[in-house]
Amino acid sequence: MAVRDERGSGSMLMIGVMTVVLMLSVAGICLAGYLVAAHRARAAADLAALSGAAVFVTGGDGCGAAHRNARSNGGRLVSCEQVGDQVDFVITVRVEVRVRTGVAQLPGTIQAVAHAGSGAP
């Protein structure tokens, strides 16, 4: 009866396990990057809309204030709309935040929309 030599089989098993762990870690890091970017986009959009509404109430340029605020919070103002007058108005902003994952096939930006004003939903 021949004795089988099984030396090295544990190493191959560990290589497989470590490959799976590494792939899950990379996926987790990408997911965490998107979650952080989504949080930053929502926060930047909310702050931009609120600052735009506050400036608009005082008679200033609401979209200009929203643009400055979005930029200072790490976002880019994609669109800004003012509907209504000084008494009943809504400012809607769309902010975009870049995501750096290093994977070309994944989207590179996350967008969020926020509304502020006396008639906001």
Beta strands, then each sheet from edge to edge (+ up, - down):
strand 1: 76-84
strand 2: 89-98
strand 3: 109-116
sheet 1: 1+ 2- 3+
end
